[in-house]
Amino acid sequence: MEQITDISISVDLQQLISADMAWNYSVIPAEQNADCLSFYIDETALNDTVKEDLEILTGENIKLIPVESSVLRRSLGKIYRRSGSAVNNKNNQNLGDKDDFLLRIVHEAQSLGSSDIHIEIYEEEARVRIRIDGHLVEKYRVDRDEYPEIVNKVKIKSNLDISEKRLPQDGRINFPEFDLRVSVLPTLHGEKIVLRILARDASQVDLNFLGFDDHEKTEYLEGIKKPNGIVLISGPTGSGKTTTLYATLKILNEEKRNIVTVEDPIEYTLKGINQVQLKENIGLTFSSALRSFLRQDPDIIMLGEIRDGETAQMAIRAALTGHLVLSTIHTNSAWGTIGRMIDMGVPSYLLASTINTSVAQRLVRVLCNDCKEEIELVQTELPKDYRNKGLNTHHVPVGCESCHFTGYKGRKAVYEVINIDHDLSDRIKEQQLKVDELLQEKGIKKLNEKAYNLLSNGVTSLEEVYALLTNI
């Protein structure tokens, strides 16, 4: 038996058979020439009946190449998705239609809950990767000769200039249930495309299912239900801050309130809320939009992000004049947001009197229950502060069909919520920002504590939470 450890095929080969056929017979096309059509086959499924069936179905002479079962099934999961989606429906497979291939990629990614699609080219080949649960997974290989046509299809659909290949371009493609934000970037070997999938409807976003525990949810609701002040959510890009903001707006969205937002981009739409798309190239920035908002008689203002001192100070001014302001900011922890705002030029006495709640959040991948494995934990693998604390085993990702061979299935939000009471407000006013003991007295669980609990309970892996354990 030929020793094959990984299988990757071109788009043309991938489209020779349907996903149903590939999974039913445990085969993947290997090579097509004038004499025969070769298939990789699971060694445990190899028999004369399969060969005869494939010859009848394809009208070709068939050669079967046995491969280890684990290798074949792992590759099947990457190349063909099981039936149940229009992505791999035989009626959608048109071998010469690159537009159809593009649509199949988009619908497959959307059905898998992916956030982004990366279509990229290198010296010898091109590939398509999709981001599932925050990490990229390779789905297809594309021949270099076919790549320019795929790029042009994307540009045409997003109303971009197909003749411009030297400068970055941004566009948008509208689908019935979602939109695609298109980014085209010139690289060494050609243009790379990233498609961001933007859900239009936020009606399914619910604060109850985001990951707050009961105490954190109570504290957060207390902060957002005050008539004025500022609520800040911190975390890196891709940590779910925007989803938390939309879930918050959904709670606050009542007929008696005028709610306005400025976002980049508008990822969801909510009925009854006035949403503004940021356009920095014409001067519509967060700070300029906020200045205009104050003349629109708002009750609640949502800023997609506080990026600079001017925006920070205007947000505080809006909170001081009787508005509730919701926004995001990039810091490592909920309390770190206070120092960041002061560094941006916000006077500590003003911040102390306006900030209601500070939240930090991260998204942690959850181990797949179908394949995770418990192994002995080597103590030196843990950060120094966590060694010899009684944790002797941990769970590691393995990979199976259920999780697309990533070892993870879904993500869980981890929150740190600080409601700014009189004690903390006084500390902010006096710029006494070392408050670890005070936070501990108030029972506030920090991100690193939450991460360690997820690790010790087998919910996630050490690699997922290592950064949280060391940097927070």
N, C-alpha and C positions, 0 to 999 in steps of 0.2 A: 504493500500500500504506500502510495506517495505521501511523504511527510509534509503536510501543509498545515501551517499554524494560523494563517489568516487569509481571508478571501476578499478581494475587492474587484469589482467589475465595472465596465463602462455602462453608460446610460442605455446604449443600444442593446447590449446584452441583457441588461436588467429588464428591458421592456419586451423581450421575446416571449415571456410567459407571464401569466397573471400571478398575483400574490397567492391566491387560493391554490393554484397548481403547484407553486413552489413549496408551500407548506404541506400540501396533501401528499406529495411524493418525496419531500425532504431533499429537494434538488436546487441547485443554483447554476445557471448557464455559465460555462467556462470558456468556450471558444466556438466560433462558427466559421466553417470554410466550405468550399464547394463539395467536399466529399461527405462531411458529417457534421453533426452538432454535438458538442461535448458538454456534459453536465457533471458538476461535483455532486456527490450523493452521500448521504449519511451511511456509513458502513453497515449499520444495523438494518437499513432499509433496502439494501442491495439485493435484487432478485430479477429473474427474467421477466416477470409480469410488469414491473416498472418500466423496463426497457421497451417492451412491446406497447404499453400504453402511451409512452412518450413518442414513439415512432408514429402511432396512429394520430395523436393529437397535433403533432408538429409537421407531419409529412416529411420528416428528415430521417436519415440514418443516424442512430444515436450511439454515442460512446459514453460510458459511465466511469467516473473517477472517484473511487471511494475515499472518504475523508473521515477523520475521527468525529464521533457524534457531537462532542462538545464544541468543536471548531465550527462544524456545519451549522449547528443551531444558533450559535452566537452570531455568525455571519448572516443567517437568515433574518434574525431580529434587526440587524442593521440595514439590510438591503430591501426586505419586503415586510410590510406591515400586514398583520392578519386582516381578514375581511371584516366588514362592518363599517367601513369608511369608503366614500367615493374615491379616495386617493388611489386605491389599487383595484378598482373595479375595471373589468376587462373592457367595458364600453367606453372607458376614458382613455384607453391606451392607443394612441395614434403614433406610430413609430417616427414619423417624420415631422411631427408638430411640436416644436420647442415651446410654443405657447401653452400647449397641454401639459408638458412636463413642468413648466413654471407653476401652473395652477395646481397641479398635484402636490408639488412641494409645499405650497402655501396652505392648502387645505389639510395636508398631513400634519404640518407644524401646528396649525390652529387646533386640530382635533386632539393633539397630544398636550395641549396647554403650553406650548412653547412661547417664549417672549420675543425671540429674534431668529432670523434666518441669515446665515452668512454664505454668500456665493463668492468664491475666491479662486484666483488662478496663480499657478506657480510655473516654474521653468518647464516642467514636463507634463503636468496634468492640472486639472481643476477639480474642485470638490464643493460639496454642499454640506454645511453643518447647521444643526439647529440647537438652540439653547433650551435644555430641559432642566427644570429645577435649578437654574442658575449656572449650569455647566454645559459646554458645547459637546455635542455628540455628532460624529460624522455619519451621514445618511447615504450620500451618493458620491461617486466619482464621475467626472464629466470629461470627455475628450476635449483637448485644447481646440480642435477645429470647430467644435460645436459651441464653445464658450461665447464668442463675440455675438452670435445670434441670440443667445439667451440674454446677454446684457442689453442688446438693442430692444428686445421684447419688453424688458423692465422699463427702459427709458421711454419707450413709446406709451406704455400704459400709464406712466407717471408724468407725462407731458414734459419730459426733459429733452435737451438737445442731443441727438444721437451723434452729431458731428463733433461735439466737444469732448475730447478725451484727455485734456491736459489739466482741467480744473475740477475740483469737487463740485457735485451738484446734489441738491435735495429736492425731493418731490413727495407725492402722496398718491396712493391707489385706493379707491373706494370699493369695498365689497358690501353686500347686503347687511351682514352682521358685524363687520369689523372693518377697520382701515389699516392700511400699511403705510408707515412712514419710510420713505426710501432715501438711502444715503449712498451715493456713488463716489468712490475715492480712487484716484489714479495711483497705482503701485508700480513696482519695478517691471512686472511681467504683464500688466494689464489692469483693468479697472475692477476693483472689489466692490461688491454690493452688500449692504446690510439692510434687511427689511425688518422693521420693528412692528410687531402686531399690536394694534391698539383696539381694545374692546370699546364699543360705543356706549354700551348701556351699563350703568353702575348700579342698577336696581338689585343685582344679586350680591353686591358687596355688603357684608353685615359685620358690624363691630363685635357681635357675640361669637363669631367664628374665626377671629383673626389670631388669637393666641393669648389674649389677656387672661390672667387668672381673676378670680372674683374680687380680690382686694384691689388689684391694679385697675380693673374696670371701674370699680366704684370711685377710686381716686381720680381717674381720667374723666369720668362723667361729671364729677364735681367741678373740675377745671373748665370744661367746655360749656357748662350751663350757666356760668357767670355772664352777666350782661355785657361786660367789657373786660379788657385785658388781652394778654397775648399767650397763646399756646404754641410751643415749639416742639417739633419732632426731629430728632437728629439720627444720623446714620449714613453710611456710604451709599453710593449709587447702587441701585438694585436691591435695597434692603426692605422695600415695601412701604416706604414713607407715604407715597402718593395714595396707595390703596387705603392706608389708615386715615388719611385726610378725607378721602371720598366717603368712607364709612361714617366719619364724623359729620360731614355735611349732610349725609342722608338723614341722620338723627335731628339735625338742627333745621332742616328744610321745612319750614311751615309758612303758610300763607301770610302770616302777620310780619314776616321778616323779609328784608331785602338783602339778598346774598349775592356778592360779586366775587369773581375769581380772575386771576391772571396766571396763565400756565404756559409751560413750554416742554412738551406739547400738551394739548388737551387730550388726555388719554381716555376719559369717559365723559359721557354727557348725562346731566341730571336735569330732569324737568323742573322748571321753576327757579333755576339758578342762572344768573347772567355770567357767562364764561367768555373770557377774552384770551385770544392767542397772542403770545409774546412775538413781537417783530422788531428785533433790535436793529435791523438794517435800515429801518425808517424812523428809528427813535422811540419805538414803543417798548420801553424797558420796564422792569418791575417797579422802579422808583417813579417813572413818569406815569405809569398806569395807576399806581397808588395815589399819586397826586390828583389825578382825575377822579378816582373813585370817591374821594372825600367830598366831591361836589355832586355825587349821585345819591346822597341820602342813604348810605348803606347802614345795615345793622351788623352784618358779618362780612369780613373781608378775608379771602384766602389767597395768599401769595405762594406760588409754586416753590420759591426758594429765596432765602435771604443770602445774597452773594457779596454784598459790599456794605460799607459803612453808611452810605446815603440811604439805601433801602432799609437798613436796620433802624436808623434813627427815625425815618418816616413811619415805619411800622410801630415803633414805640409811641410816636406822636399820635397816630391813629387810635392806639389803645388808650392813651390818656384822655382823648376827647370823646370817649364813650362808645367805642366800637370794639367788637370782639375780633381779634386778628389770629388767624391760623397760618402757620408757615413751617417750612423745613429749613434745616441748617446742617452743615457738615461738621460734626464733632464726634469724639469717640464715646462719650458718655452723656447721660442726662445732665449731670452737674457741670460737666465740661462746657456745656452750652452757655452757662453764665459767664465764664471767663472769655469765651469767644465773642460774645456780644459786647463786653467791656472793651476787649481789644479792638473791636470795630468802631469804637468811639462813643458808645452809648453810656451816658453817665450812670454810675452805679445806683444813685438814689432814684433815678427815673425807672431803671430796670427793676429795682426792688419793689416799686409801687405798682408795676404793671404786669409782671409775669405771673400767670396763674399756675401753669403746669409745664414741666419739661419732661420729654419722653425720649428715650434712646431705644432703637430697635435694630435687630438683625434678623436675617432669614437663615435658618439652619436646615440642611437637607436631612430628611428622615430615612433611616436605613430600611431597606425592603424587608418586610417580615418573611417573605418567601425564601430568601436566600442568605440573610445575614448569619454570620458565624461567630460564636463566642470563643475567644482564645485567651491564653495567659497574657497578662499585661507586664511588660518589662518596665520597671519603675523609672528608669532613666529616660523613657520615652515621654514621660509627663514633665511639665514645667516644674521647677524646683519647689515652688510653694505647695504643690499638690502631691508630692511623693510620700509614700508610707502613711497614707491616710486611710488605709483599709480597702482600697480599690485594687483587687488582684487580677481581675479579668475585665475584658472589654469586648465589644462587638465590632466586627469589621465587615465592609462591603464585599460581596462575592460577585454578584451579577447573574441575572437569569432573564428569561423572556418577559416576565412580568414587569421588570424595571428597565427594559431595553439594555440589559447587560451593563448598567451603570452601578448597580448595588444600592441605589437610593430610589425612593418613590415618594415624591411630594416634599414639601418644605413646611417648616413650623416657624412662626414668628416668635422671637424672644424679646421681651420688653423690660425696660427699667423705667418706672414712673415715679416722678417726684412732684408732689403738690407743694407749692411754695406757701408755707404757713408763716406766722409772725416771726418765729425763731429764725427760719431760713431767710426771710426777708431782711431781718436785721443784720444777718451775716453778709448778705449781698451789699446792703447799704454801706457797711463798714469795710467792704472788700476783704473779708476774712473767708477765703474760699476753701480752706482746708476743713472739711466738715464730715470726714469719714465716720467718726465716732457718733456724731449727731444723727447721721443717716441710719447708722446701725441701730441706734436707740429707737428710732421711729419705725423700725422693721422694714426698711426699704431694701429689697433684694437687688443686688447689682447684676449686671449682665454675666459676669464671670461665675457667680453663684448659680444662676439659672443654667448656664452652659454645662457646668460640672454635674448638676443634677440630671440633665439629659444624657450625658455620657455614662454616668453610673447606673442609670436605669435602662441602658441599652437602646435608647431612642435614636441616638446618632453616634458617629464615630469620633475618635480622637482628632483625626485630621480636620474634621469639620469645625471643631470648637477650640483647637489649639490656639489660634490667634486671639479668641475671646479670653482664654485663660491667662494669656501673657500680657495683653495690651490694655485691658480695661481696668 
